[in-house]
Amino acid sequence: MIPFYKHNLVNKNYLKKTLQSYYLTSGPKCEEVENILKKRFSKNFAYLTNSWTNSVISILLALKIKKGDEIIIPACTFVACANVIEMAGGKVVFADIDKKTKLMDIDDCLKKINKKTKIIMPVHLYGNLFPTYKLKKKIRKNIIVIEDSAHAFSGEYNDKKLGYYSDFLIFSFYATKSVTCGEGGAILSNNKKIMEKVRSIANNGMSKPAFKRFENNKYKPWDVVSYGFKANMSDLNASLLADQILNYEKLAKKKEKIYFTLKKKLASLNQLQFPENLKNKNRDYYLFPIGIEKKIRNKLIEYLTSKKIFVTVNFKSITKLKYYNKKYNNNNCPNSERWGEETLSLPFHAKLEVKEINEIFKQIKLFLKKNN
Ligand SMILES: Cc1ncc(COP(=O)(O)O)c(C=O)c1O
């Protein structure tokens, strides 16, 4: 069997210290990881949450998004990008993707900006970094940019770090991500006012988390200044992160090597297409999507699964998903819809072995021979 993903946390002993401490919920470990993130991405504020999804909901609530406010996202991405907007009461506006890179098409995004546009949320996909600097040059100053970095934990573009050009940079630490704690997320920003609001909204509107209520042996009273919900990370989860972040570059190098071994083999099969690889410095190799003629895509998924090679689809165009297709039926995102029907993601992770790569190649080749 070749699983889709294998994590790197087996035999690690990260939890011991946290279990010996007083804090299982957000406490000193979260603070330690937040400080590591601030330093790594040169941002003034970092906040750990229990998911990318809840990070963005917290930001949209803090920004007081209201009915009719429009938020532009690429049409071909994970559905969470649209769901957070629905949850916060805004209107989703879909921009098509670029045929080659599969990232949001800047020209289509610009066409969709109007007076009601409050936010644009570009997504770094498949490790390729969306060129936020190109977009920033062409949009009104008061449009907020939230960078979805669920797929990229590293990378530089235009000689600047991830997050440099945006108002908020959001990570996911979901089970299959490059840095993971099972479920988790992080927000990085220089916006003090909104980040203070986010901390409170993500903790049921309370002015102080439990860990800050007892400092220097003194009880500090708390109040509730707005409504909120529960989106904070626990110290249990945070204790899995510090070491992964500090040693990230080693893992990235390993993944880069595996990525190119797999790519080199598959590139000899001319029925396959690959998203164009942007030359972002220190880019994160995350996911291995291929494209194949749409009439045989699902058949290939079935075939590989029958050979115990586990694959998935990242992603169907959101405009084609039942709920969004019905609610926002006036979309024109042909590149996104086409890629959503052509793509599938192969197993890809730091533990993928050469014999597994050879087996993936062999089976795809056999399938193509039978189905041509
Ligand atoms: C591009 C993208 N954005 C957002 C998310 C949501 O992340 P989370 O599961 O941490 O909420 C994902 C999750 O896989 C994703 O792939």
The ligand as an SDF file (V2000), in Angstrom:
LIG
                    3D

 16 16  0  0  0  0  0  0  0  0999 V2000
   -5.6830   26.0090    0.4930 C   0  0  0  0  0  0  0  0  0  0  0  0
   -6.2780   25.7190    1.8330 C   0  0  0  0  0  0  0  0  0  0  0  0
   -6.8060   26.7240    2.5490 N   0  0  0  0  0  0  0  0  0  0  0  0
   -7.3610   26.4940    3.7520 C   0  0  0  0  0  0  0  0  0  0  0  0
   -7.4080   25.2400    4.3190 C   0  0  0  0  0  0  0  0  0  0  0  0
   -8.0860   25.0310    5.6370 C   0  0  0  0  0  0  0  0  0  0  0  0
   -7.1900   24.6600    6.6580 O   0  0  0  0  0  0  0  0  0  0  0  0
   -7.7140   24.0710    8.0330 P   0  0  0  0  0  0  0  0  0  0  0  0
   -8.0820   22.6410    7.8130 O   0  0  0  0  0  0  0  0  0  0  0  0
   -6.5440   24.2320    8.9840 O   0  0  0  0  0  0  0  0  0  0  0  0
   -8.8620   24.8920    8.4730 O   0  0  0  0  0  0  0  0  0  0  0  0
   -6.8570   24.1680    3.6240 C   0  0  0  0  0  0  0  0  0  0  0  0
   -6.8870   22.8270    4.2190 C   0  0  0  0  0  0  0  0  0  0  0  0
   -6.5220   21.8240    3.7370 O   0  0  0  0  0  0  0  0  0  0  0  0
   -6.2830   24.4050    2.3400 C   0  0  0  0  0  0  0  0  0  0  0  0
   -5.7700   23.3970    1.6130 O   0  0  0  0  0  0  0  0  0  0  0  0
  1  2  1  0
  2  3  1  0
  2 15  2  0
  3  4  2  0
  4  5  1  0
  5  6  1  0
  5 12  2  0
  6  7  1  0
  7  8  1  0
  8  9  2  0
  8 10  1  0
  8 11  1  0
 12 13  1  0
 12 15  1  0
 13 14  2  0
 15 16  1  0
M  END
$$$$
